[in-house]
């Protein structure tokens, strides 16, 4: 492996370690702001698990940073059928990201069924689906199915949006 590739891999792995550290700090700060009441039945309270997860994330980031500094870099999996020497396909990634952002913007106003249908249809077409009518029908079925699956199966109400009187 060339020195340039090694430096690039080191930088990427250190960036991931920094990301783990940041997430660990965010989880810690968020857990510290929980307002909890303790009882005899629940001696440890709701803060224990987030603090534990935060500690694991921070320790993992430190361990990864030490391993990378010692030169222990991860090796790519040779069994993958992805050619890692090729650049990212931005013609696929940008529309995918766009449909996820559009879903975030529409979900409260339009509701899950509409925004989910657009999301499923957009993702499928971005990944290569060309039978648009069938893809639209499947997307609508998935959106309705997940809406009622969450509502009836789990008791979680997804936003109905403009269809609130109909669903």
C-alpha positions as CSV (number, residue, x, y, z in Angstrom):
1,X,0.0,0.0,0.0
2,X,1.4,3.4,-0.9
3,X,2.1,6.1,1.6
4,X,-0.7,8.3,0.2
5,X,-3.3,5.5,0.7
6,X,-2.0,4.8,4.2
7,X,-2.2,8.5,5.1
8,X,-5.7,8.7,3.6
9,X,-6.9,5.6,5.5
10,X,-5.4,7.0,8.7
11,X,-7.2,10.3,8.2
12,X,-10.5,8.6,7.5
13,X,-10.2,6.3,10.6
14,X,-9.3,9.3,12.8
15,X,-12.2,11.2,11.4
16,X,-14.5,8.3,12.4
17,X,-12.9,8.2,15.9
18,X,-13.7,12.0,16.2
19,X,-17.2,11.3,15.1
20,X,-17.6,8.6,17.8
21,X,-16.2,11.0,20.4
22,X,-18.6,13.7,19.3
23,X,-21.6,11.4,19.5
24,X,-20.5,10.2,22.9
25,X,-20.3,13.8,24.2
26,X,-23.7,14.6,22.7
27,X,-25.2,11.5,24.4
28,X,-23.6,12.5,27.7
29,X,-24.9,16.0,27.6
30,X,-28.4,14.9,26.5
31,X,-28.5,12.3,29.3
32,X,-27.4,14.9,31.9
33,X,-30.4,17.1,31.0
34,X,-32.9,14.3,31.7
35,X,-35.2,15.2,34.6
36,X,-35.6,11.9,36.4
37,X,-37.4,10.9,39.5
38,X,-36.1,7.9,41.4
39,X,-38.1,5.4,43.3
40,X,-37.6,2.2,45.2
41,X,-38.6,0.1,42.2
42,X,-36.2,1.9,39.9
43,X,-33.0,2.5,41.8
44,X,-30.7,3.3,38.9
45,X,-33.1,5.6,37.0
46,X,-33.3,6.5,33.3
47,X,-29.8,8.1,33.1
48,X,-27.8,5.0,33.6
49,X,-28.1,3.5,30.1
50,X,-27.3,6.8,28.2
51,X,-24.3,7.3,30.5
52,X,-23.1,3.8,29.8
53,X,-23.6,4.2,26.0
54,X,-21.8,7.6,26.2
55,X,-18.9,6.0,28.0
56,X,-18.6,3.1,25.6
57,X,-18.6,5.6,22.6
58,X,-15.9,7.8,24.2
59,X,-13.7,4.8,25.2
60,X,-14.2,3.3,21.7
61,X,-13.1,6.5,20.1
62,X,-10.0,6.7,22.3
63,X,-9.1,3.0,21.6
64,X,-9.6,3.5,17.8
65,X,-7.3,6.6,17.9
66,X,-4.6,4.7,19.7
67,X,-4.9,1.8,17.3
68,X,-4.6,4.1,14.3
69,X,-1.7,6.0,15.8
70,X,0.1,2.6,16.2
71,X,-0.4,1.9,12.6
72,X,-3.2,-0.7,13.0
73,X,-5.4,0.2,10.1
74,X,-8.6,-1.7,9.0
75,X,-8.3,-3.8,5.9
76,X,-10.9,-3.8,3.2
77,X,-13.0,-6.9,2.8
78,X,-11.8,-8.8,-0.3
79,X,-15.1,-10.7,-0.6
80,X,-17.1,-7.7,-1.5
81,X,-18.2,-7.3,-5.1
82,X,-17.6,-3.6,-5.0
83,X,-14.7,-2.1,-6.8
84,X,-13.1,0.2,-4.2
85,X,-10.8,1.7,-6.8
86,X,-13.8,3.4,-8.5
87,X,-15.0,6.8,-7.3
88,X,-18.5,7.2,-5.7
89,X,-21.4,7.4,-8.1
90,X,-22.7,10.9,-7.3
91,X,-25.5,10.6,-9.9
92,X,-27.0,8.1,-7.5
93,X,-26.0,9.5,-4.1
94,X,-27.1,13.1,-4.6
95,X,-30.7,12.2,-5.6
96,X,-30.9,9.7,-2.7
97,X,-29.8,12.4,-0.3
98,X,-32.3,14.8,-1.9
99,X,-35.2,12.4,-1.4
100,X,-34.3,11.9,2.3
101,X,-34.2,15.7,2.8
102,X,-37.5,16.1,0.9
103,X,-39.0,13.5,3.2
104,X,-37.8,15.4,6.3
105,X,-39.3,18.6,4.9
106,X,-42.7,17.1,3.9
107,X,-43.4,14.5,6.6
108,X,-45.2,16.9,9.1
109,X,-47.1,18.8,6.5
110,X,-48.0,16.2,4.0
111,X,-47.9,13.2,6.3
112,X,-46.1,9.9,6.3
113,X,-48.2,8.3,3.5
114,X,-47.5,11.0,1.0
115,X,-43.9,11.7,2.0
116,X,-43.2,8.0,2.4
117,X,-44.5,7.3,-1.0
118,X,-42.3,10.0,-2.5
119,X,-39.4,8.7,-0.5
120,X,-39.8,5.0,-1.6
121,X,-40.5,6.0,-5.2
122,X,-37.5,8.3,-5.3
123,X,-35.1,5.9,-3.7
124,X,-36.2,3.1,-6.0
125,X,-35.9,5.2,-9.2
126,X,-32.5,6.6,-8.0
127,X,-31.3,3.0,-7.6
128,X,-32.4,2.0,-11.1
129,X,-36.1,1.1,-11.1
130,X,-37.5,1.9,-14.5
131,X,-41.1,0.5,-14.3
132,X,-42.4,3.7,-12.8
133,X,-46.1,2.7,-12.6
134,X,-45.3,-0.5,-10.7
135,X,-42.8,1.4,-8.5
136,X,-45.4,4.0,-7.7
137,X,-47.9,1.4,-6.7
138,X,-45.4,-0.5,-4.6
139,X,-44.3,2.7,-2.9
140,X,-47.9,3.6,-2.0
141,X,-48.5,0.1,-0.6
142,X,-45.3,0.3,1.4
143,X,-46.2,3.7,2.8
144,X,-49.8,2.7,3.7
145,X,-48.5,-0.6,5.1
146,X,-45.9,1.0,7.3
147,X,-48.3,3.7,8.4
148,X,-50.9,1.1,9.6
149,X,-48.2,-1.3,10.8
150,X,-46.8,1.3,13.1
151,X,-50.2,2.4,14.2
152,X,-52.0,-0.9,14.7
153,X,-49.0,-3.1,15.4
154,X,-46.9,-0.9,17.6
155,X,-49.3,1.8,18.7
156,X,-47.1,4.6,17.2
157,X,-48.9,7.3,15.4
158,X,-47.0,8.5,12.3
159,X,-47.9,12.0,11.1
160,X,-51.1,11.9,8.9
161,X,-50.6,15.5,7.6
162,X,-53.1,16.7,5.1
163,X,-54.8,13.2,5.1
164,X,-55.6,13.4,8.9
165,X,-59.3,13.2,8.4
166,X,-59.1,10.4,5.9
167,X,-56.6,7.9,7.6
